[in-house]
Amino acid sequence: MDQRASTGQEGEKLANQFLRKNGYRILDERFRTQFGELDIVARKARVIAFVEVRSVSGEMGYLPEESINRRKIDRLSKCAMAWIQKKRIKNIQFRFDVITVDLTDEDEPVLNHFPAAFEAEIDF
């Protein structure tokens, strides 16, 4: 496994732990579609959060959350729609969250959670 994949997997593991600790129930992980992948699908109360995890392990020159562009948002919305259709989910709120994980200091990773980080169209 290359360094980037390893960093991503470690970030997703820490994001999962963070969400659980904060009252979320993990519904799905690494849900693959023809459009891409949803890192984490979690639920808290009556809200489903499609969570994009961005992990870094060194200085990049920009914040990890800044790497989510319009193209990525469009793909995530298509992935979310595929998940909703597959699970036959109805009458529930959803949002798109971002969790950034800075693994530069291996002993003290820094997590930031951005609930409702962006809006995306999902056609029902």
N, C-alpha and C positions, 0 to 999 in steps of 0.2 A: 504494500500500500504506500502511495506517495505521501509526502508531508502534508499537502493540501487536504487530501482525503482524511488523513489522520486528525488534522486540526478540526475539520468539519465534524467528524464523528464525536470527538471529545466535546466540542461546543454543543452539539445536539444532546449529548448525555447530560451535561450540566444544565442546559435549558430545561430538559425534562424534569430534573430534580428540583429546579427552581419553581417550575409551574406546580408540581405536586405539593411542594412545601407551602405554596400560596393558594391552595384550595382548588386547583384545577384537576380535572380527571382527564387523563390522556385517552383519546379515542382512537387515534391512529398515528403511526410514525412512518415516515418515508413512503407515503402513498404515491405510487407512480401512475402516470397517465401518459397518453400520447403527447401531451403538451409540456410535460415536465413532472416535477415532484413537489409534493407538499411535505415540508420537513416534519411538522407536528400539527395534529388537529387535537384541540383540547376544549373542554367544556367547563364552564363555571356558571352555576345557576342555570339560567335559560339562554346563555350566550355561547355560541361556538366560536372559537378563535382559531383561525388558520394562521399558524405561527411560522414565519420565515426566520431561520437562524443564520446569522452572519458571524463567523469566527475569524479571528486574526491571531497571529502568534509573533507579530513584530510590527515595526513602523511601516505603514503603507502610504503615508502622505495624504490620506483622506480617512474620514470616519467610515466604519463598515456599513452603517445604515445608509450612507450616501451612494452605495453601489446598487441600490434598488432603483432601477430606472423604469420608464413607462413600459418598455417591452417586457421586463420582468413582471411588472404588475399585471399586465394583460395575460401573461402565461399563468400566473398564480390564480387569477380569477377564473380562467378556463379549468384549471386543476380543481379549484374549489367547487365549481359547478359539476364537474364529473363526480367528485366525492359525494356531493349532496344528492345527485341522481342515483348513484350506486346504493347509497344508504337509505334512499327514499325518505329523506328528512323534509318535514313540512312544519310551518308555523313556529319557526325559531329565529332568533336574531343571530347574526353572524358579524364578524369583523376580521380584519387582517392586522395581526400584531407582528412586531419585529423584536427579536431578542438578539442583542449583540454580545459576543463573548470575547473578551481580550485575554488571550492565554500567554501574553508576553512574559509575565511573572508566573511561572508554573505553580508556585506555592500559593498565590493569591489571585486566581482569575477574577476578572471584573465583568459582571453581567449588568446589562441595562435592558429593561423591558419597556417597549413603546406600544402600549395598547392602542388599537385603532390608529396605527401608524399611517395608513393610507386608505383611500376609498377605491373600490373597484366595482365595476358593473357585473352583476350576476343576474342573468335572465331566468326567471322561473317559468 
